[in-house]
Each structure stands twice: as C-alpha cells, then as structure tokens.
Amino acid sequence: MLTLPPPLSLLDNHGVHAQSFPASAQEQLKELDDSGDACLDSKEILAGIRALAREKKKSKRLIWLSAGLLVFSLLLLAAMGGLMFQVNQMLGSISDVVTVALSCAILCR
C-alpha cells in the first residue's frame, strides 16, 4: 500500500502559507488573504471557494442568456423575412392589378 506524507511544508496552525506556491499563484492568493498575513486560514479559503462558486453560476447564467438572445434574434430574423416575402407577394399582385387597370383604361379610350 502506497502512503504519502502530509504536505507539512504548506500547513501550520495558522493555515496555508502563500510563499509555498509559485509566484503566479501567490498573486491570486493575495486576493484571498483578507488579514494580510500572507497565510490563508480556513475562513479565507472558504470565502474564496464561495466566490468561485458564485462566479461559475454567473457564467452559466450568462451562457443561457446568450443562447436565449441568439434564439430570439433568429426568430426575429425569420419573422422579418416572412413579412418581407408577404409584402413582396402583395406588391406583386397589386402591380399586376394596376397594370391591368392601366391597360384597360388605355384600350377603352
């Protein structure tokens, strides 16, 4: 059975030390460190996890909103295309009637 030792270099009685992580991660961990002691305690870690969960929910809502707007836009374009087709059909019929009326008027003189 393989057993791994606990990561003692990361933890002590106060929490997780930010200096134990790469420089790129340290900048992000500083945003979570409310006390400014360069050590993340359980409350700060949980606050960061909750903030991440909120952002994921917002992101998912934004995706659904974008998809809904896309569907609405496509339906609107289809409706406009249908209206333009109907107007074209009506104008074509009206122009035929006007042509026949003008022809009759000219021939009937």
C-alpha positions, 0 to 999 in steps of 0.5 A: 500500500502506497502512503504519502506524507502530509504536505507539512511544508504548506500547513501550520496552525495558522493555515496555508502559507502563500510563499509555498506556491509559485509566484503566479499563484501567490498573486491570486492568493493575495486576493484571498488573504483578507488579514494580510498575513500572507497565510490563508486560514480556513475562513479565507479559503472558504470565502474564496471557494464561495466566490468561485462558486458564485462566479461559475453560476454567473457564467452559466447564467450568462451562457443561457442568456446568450443562447436565449438572445441568439434564439430570439434574434433568429426568430426575429430574423425569420419573422422579418423575412416572412413579412418581407416575402408577404409584402413582396407577394402583395406588391406583386399582385397589386402591380399586376392589378394596376397594370391591368387597370392601366391597360384597360383604361388605355384600350377603352379610350 
